[in-house]
C-alpha cells in the first residue's frame, strides 16, 4: 500500500471504490445492487469498508481521491499515482489484463478474475470438440450447398487433445476431457506438475506430441511469451485430420496460417471465439473460411454467473487484504498475467 495510506485513522473503514463501466455489456456490470447482494454473504466485511460507486470519468476521479481499493473492469489509468494517492490494490473483473499491465504504478497490486470463466469454458470446449469430432463444420457447409455427403465418425473416447495453456481454463477443460475418456496433454511455460494434467510439456515438445494429436485447444493469454506461439510451423505438425479450438487470446495464434490450412483441407475444422479485430467486420474474408465455426467472443462468459463469480473472487481477496494475508490472482507484470 502507498506510504500515505497511513494518513487514515488506524481503525477507519477501508475505502473501496467500485467503477461501473457505463459502456459495458450488462453481463460485466458490477452495479450497486449486484455488489450489495453479493456483500450480504460476507456480512463480516460490511462494517470494515466504506464503498463508493462511479459510472463515468468524473465519478472515477472522485472515488480515486481517497480510495484504497478499486474494483473495476478496465478504466482510465493515466496519471494514476497523482489521481489515486492512497490506492494500494486494483481488482479487475476480467482475466485478461493486457490493457492494465504497465499502466499500474509500482506499489499498487493488480489482481484479476482468473478462474471465473473456467466452468463455462470447459463446457463450451467439449461442445466444440464434439462438433469437430462429428465433422459439424463440414456438415454445415454441405447444408448450405445442399450437398448430401454422409461422413461416419468415431467417439471422442481415447482420442488425444493437446491443450496449450495450463491455467484455470486449461485445467477445467482437461478435467472434462478426461471424463470423456480422452487422452490429455498439457503444454505450459515450463515442464512441471499441474493439477488436472500431471506432468506438463513445454513448447519444445510440440514436434513430438502434435503429430499424434486429434485436437489442439489454445487457451493462451496475450502475454509476450505467448504471442505468435502457435505459428505456421506448429500448425504444420498437426495431422490433416486434427481440429483446432481457440478460446484464449487471438495474438497467440497465426490465424492466417490456420485459415490457409483450412482452405487447403489440411485440417478437419476449427472453432474460433477470439479475433484480433473485434467485432469481425462484415466484409472480412474470415467469414467465408471453409470448415470454420465462428463465435463472437462470448463462449466462456456465463451470462448468469459471471458477476457473482467475479465478486466471490473480490470478497475473498478483500478479506485477505484486510487481514494482511496474500491475495489470490496477483498479476505478475513481467509475465502479463
Secondary structure by P-SEA (a helix, b strand, c coil): cccccccccccccbbbbbbccccccccccccaaaaaaaacccccccccbbbbbbccaaaaaaaaccccccccccccccccccccccccbbbbcccccccccccccccbbbbcccccaaaaaaaaaaaaaaaaaaaaaaaaaaaaabbbbbbbbbccccbbbbbccccaaaaaaaaaaaaabbbbbbbcccccccccccccccccccccccccccbbbbbccccccccccccaaaaaaccccbbbbbcccccccaaaaaaaaaaacccccccccccccccccccccccccccccccccccccccccaaaaaaaaaaaaaaaaaacccccccccccccc
